[in-house]
Amino acid sequence: MEKFIELIAILILTIIGFVLPIVSLLLSIFNEGVQKLSVQYSIEKEKSEENIKNQLQKINKLDNDNITGIKSNLKELEKIKKTAQNKLDFLNPRKQIIKLSVPLFMSFLLVSLFFVFNTIDFKINWLPNVGIRLIFPFFGIISFAYSLGILWKLLGIITEVIGYVNSSKKETETKVIELLSLLVEKTTSQSDLYLKKVYLNIDSHEIKDDSFSLELHSDEKSKLKIKLDNQELRMAKDVEFGLVIPTEFLIEKDTKFSIYNDSESQVIRFNTTAVHGRTMLNAGDLSLTPLKKGSFFIRTFIKAENIETVYKKIAVKIL
C-alpha cells in the first residue's frame, strides 16, 4: 500500500512539474486560436438560445399531438447549448489552469501527509490507527483523479484549438492559391490545367448550376446523401467541398465533416486528399432539421489544388 501511494505521489509531482507548465505554454502559444474558437462557440450558444426561444413559442401555439418533433429539436438544441457553454468554460485558460492546479496541489499535500503521519513517532503517539492514516491518501487520490479529468478535457480543447488554427492556416493558403490561379488564368490560356467536370451530388442530383431545389418540412429531420463526382480522367487533389447552410437549420454533428459557425450561417466542410478520375466519392449523409418555415438558399462549394473554386446555389422551401 505504501509503495502504491509513493507511486501516486511521484505521478502527481510529474504532472505538477512537467505537464502543467506545458499545458500553460500551449494555451499561451495558441492564444489567438483560443480566442477565435471562443467567438465561434459564443455564436453557437447564442443561436441555440435563439432557436430554443423560437421552438418554445411554437409549442405554445400547437396542441400536444403536434409537438413531438419540436420536443426532439429542443432536446438537441439544449445539448448544443450545454456543449458550447462547457467549451467556453474550458477556453478560459487562466480559469482552467487554476481549476487544474488547486486539486493537484491539494492531492500532493494529502498524499504527503500520509508519509508524515506514517513516521514512527506519529504511529506510536498520535495516529496508531492505520485506517485514520489512510484517510489522507484516499482523499488525495480522489482529488488527483478529479484533476486528471480536467487535464483530459483541457488536452481535448488544446487539440481542437490546434486543429482550428491549422484549418484557418489552410484556408488562408487556399485563398492565396485561388488568387495565384486567377493570375495564371489571366496571363496564360492554359485553362485545361484545371478540372472542370467535378460536381457535388446531393440525393443523386448533380449540382451543375443553380436550378436544383429542395422541399423539406419544418421540424422534421431530413438526410441528404452527399457525394462528389469527378467525371474527369485526371485526379482531383487536396479537395474541400461542402455547403453553407442558414442558422435556421439544426445540423446533426458527424465525424465525417467539420462545422464552422458564424452569425448567419453554418459552413459544412468535407475534406479528402484525392478523388481519382471517373470516380464518385461517397462523403456520407448530412442530417438536418429545418426550424422555421419559409424560403432559404443553401450554397455549395468545391475547391482543390487543381480545381478553381466553384459556388452554386440551391433554393430550399420549408413547408
N, C-alpha and C positions, 0 to 999 in steps of 0.2 A: 504493500500500500504506500509506504513511504517513498519507494522508488518511483512509483507511478506519479505521485504528487510532485516529485522532483522534476520529472519529465515535463509535466504540465507547466511548472514554473519556468523551465528553460524555454518552452514554446512561447509562453507569454512574453518573456524578455526578448525573444527573437522578433516577435511581431511589433513590440514597442520600439525596439532598436533599429529595425530594418524596414519592415513592411509599412508602418505608419508614416515614416518620412517619405518613402517612395510614393505612397498614395497622395500625400500632401503635395509633393513635387509635380506629379502628373496632373492633379487638379489645377495647379498654378500654370503649368505649361499650356494646357488646353482650355485656359480660362475663356477665350473668345468662343470656342465651341460650346462650352458650358452655358454661356450667356445666350447664344443663338438657339440652342436646344431648349433653354428655359422659355424663350419667347414662343417657340413652336408649341410647347406643352401648355403655356398660358392661353394661347389661341384655342387649342383643342379643348381646354377646360371651359373657356367662355362660350364656345359654340355648343358644347354639350349641354351647358346650363340653359342656353337659349332654346335649344331643341327640346329639352325636358319641359321647360315652361310652355312651349307650343303644344307638346303632347298632352300635358295636363289640361290645357284649355280644350283640347279635342274631347277628352274623357267627359268633361262637364256637359258637352253638347250631345253626347251619344248615350244610348242605353247599354245595359250590361252585356247584351248579346253581340255587340259590335266592337268591343274594346279589347278583345284577346290579343290582336296584333299590336295594338298601341301599348298594352302592358308589357309585351315582349320587347318592344322598342325602348320603353322606359328602363327596363332592366339592363339592357345593353348600354344605353346612354349613361346610366348611373355607374356602370362598370368602367366605361371610358373616362368619366369624370374622376372617379376614385383613382384610377391608374395614373391619370395626368397629375392629380394632386400629389400622389406618392412620389412620382418622378420629380416634380417641382421641389418637394422637400429634400430629396437626395441631390438635387442640383444646386443646393446651397452649401458650398464647400466648407465654409467656416463652421456652420452649424453641425455638419456631419462629422467633421474632424473632432469636434468637442464631444459629440454623441458617441464616437468610437473610442476616444481616449479615456473618458471617465470610467466606463466599465472595465477597460483593460487595466488601468492603474488600480482600480478597486480590487479586481481579481488577483493582481500581483500582491497587493497588500494583504489580502485574506489568506492567500497561499503561504506568504512569508510568515504570517502569524502562527501558522501550524508548526513551522520549524522552530520558531521562538518558544512556543508552548510545549514543544516536544523535547526540550532540553531536560537534563537530569533534574535540575532544581525545580522546574515547573511541574515535572511528572510527580515528584515526591511531595512538594509543599503546596502547590497551587491547584494544579489540574490533574489529579491522579486518574480521573475517569477518561479513558481513551475516546469514548463516544462524544464527550464535550469538545475534546481537542479536534475531532474530525468535522465538527460543525463549520469551522472556518474554511478549510479547503472545499467543503461541499458547496457553500455559497460562492466561494471563489470560482469554482468550476462552472457554476450556473451563470455567473457574471461573464466569464470568459466565453461561454457558449453564445450568450446574447451578443457579445461584441463580434464574434465570428459571423453571426447572421448579418449584422450591419456591414461588416467588411465585405461579405459576399455580394450584397446588394450594391455597395459602392463600386466594387470591381465591375459589376454588370453595367452600371451607369458610365464608368470610365470607358468601357468597351464601346458602349453606344455613342459616347461623345467622339471617340476616335473614328468610329465608322462615319459619323455625321461630318466630321472635319474632312475625311478622305473623300466623301461623296461631294462635298462643296468644292474641294480642290479639283475633282474630276469634272464637275460641272463647269468650272472656270476654264479648264483645259479644253473641254468640248466647245465652248464658245469661241475660244481662240482658233481652234481648228476650223470652225464654221466660217470665221472671218477670213482665214487664210484660203479656205476653199473657194469662197466668193471672189477673192482677189485673183486666184488662179483661173477661175472661170472667166473673169472679165479680161484677163491678159492673154489667155490661150483659148483655143477652140476645142480642147480635148475634154469635151463633156462626157465622153464614153469612159472616163476614169471612174465615174460614179455609177452605182447600180440604180436603176430606175424602177424595175418591176418587183418591188418589195412592198407588200401590203399587210396592213393589220386586218385580221379576220375575226369578226365578232359574230358568234352564233351562225357560223357558216356563210356569212356575208362579207365579201371583201370590200374594204373601205378605200375605194379608188377616187372618190370625190365627196361632195357634201350632200349627196342625195339620200343617203341611208338615214332612216329614222327608227326610233324605238317607241313602244307604247307600254307603259308599266302602270301598276296600280299602287296607290298610296297605302303605306303601312303594310305592304306585302313584300316579303323577301324575293328577290329575283337573282338568278345565276346567269352570268354572261360567260360563255366559253371563249376565251381569248387565245388566239393563235397568231403566228407570224409566218406569212407565206413568201418565201424567196423564190420567185419564178425565173431568176437569172441563172446562168450557168456557173457564175463565179460565187465564191463565198462572201457573205457579209460579215465584217469583222468588228468586234467590240460593240455590239448592238445594244441600244437602250430604246425601249418603246413603252407606251402606256397611254393613260387617259388623265385628263384634267376634269374633275367632277365637282359640281357645286356642293357647298356645305349642307344643302338641304337633303343630301343623301347620306344614309348611315352605311359605312363601309365595314364589312367584316374583315378583320385583320388576318393576314396569312403570311407564312414564311416565304412564299413564292415571290412576293413583291414588297416594295417599301412604300410608305406613305409619308408625304410631306404636306403639312397643313399651313395655310395662310388664312387671312381673314375672309377670303371669298371663295376659296377652292381647296380641293384635296388632290394632290398630284400622285397618281399611282404609277410606280416605275417597275418595269421588268428589265432585267439585265442578263445578257448572255455573251460569252466570249466570241462565239461564231455561230452562223447559220449557213450550212452548206447549200450549194446551188441545187435548185429543184427540190427544195425541202420545205415541209410545213412543220414549224416548231409549235408544239402544244405547250403554251405557257401556263395553262390551268384555268380554274374557274374564279371569277370575281363575283362575290356575293354582295349585293347592295339592296338597301331598303329606302325607297323614297318616303320622306317625312311630310311632304306637302304637295297638294295638287297644283297643277299648272303646267306651263311650257318652259323647258330648260334646254341648254345646249351643253353637250359633252365634247370636249376637244381631244383629238387623238394626236399622237406624235410618234415619229420614228427617226432616230438619229444613229449614225455609226461612223466608223473610220472612213468607209468608202460609200456612204450614203449621205446625200445632202438632206438636212433636216426637213421633214415633211409634216405639215399640220393639216388635219381635216376636222370637219365639224359634224356632229351628229345631233339632230333635233330629237328631243325626248319629251313626250307628252305623258303627263302623270294624271291618271283618271281617279 
